[in-house]
Amino acid sequence: LMHKKTVLKTYKIDLGFNPRGHKAIEGDGKTPEGRYVINRYNPDSEFHLSLGISYPNNKDRARARALGKSPGGDIFIHGQPNKPRRLTKDWTLGCIAVTNEQVEYMFAHVKPGTPVRIYP
C-alpha cells in the first residue's frame, strides 16, 4: 500500500488458483495483471470485506473478445472466507486475498479511484 512514492504497508497475498500469467478469460483461475483502480466496496462480502478493482478494462475485454470468450469480472481484494474451509496457497478464483485485519485497514483508508497495480 503506497501514498505517492512512499510504501506505507506491504502484504503477503494469495492469488487465483492458477496464478502464472495474465487473466485472459472467465474461469481461468488467474489474477489480472496491469493497472486498475478501486471502484467499489462490499461490506457484505462472503470473504469478510472486499474492495473491487476495475477489471476488465478495455484491453482485457478486447483480448477476451479475440478469443471469443468473456473476460469475467468481479475481481476483488478481500479477506478470508466467512464460512470456514480449508485453504491452500493461491486459493481464490482470481481475486487477491489478504488477512481480515489487512482488508479492514484498506476498507477504512483506501478511497475510490485509488490506483491498483498488479504485476508478477
PyMOL commands that set and color helices and strands:
alter all, ss='L'
color gray80, all
select helices_A, chain A and resi 58-66+100-109
alter helices_A, ss='H'
color red, helices_A
select strands_A, chain A and resi 2-3+6-7+34-42+50-53+76-78+96-97+115-118
alter strands_A, ss='S'
color yellow, strands_A
deselect
rebuild
show_as cartoon
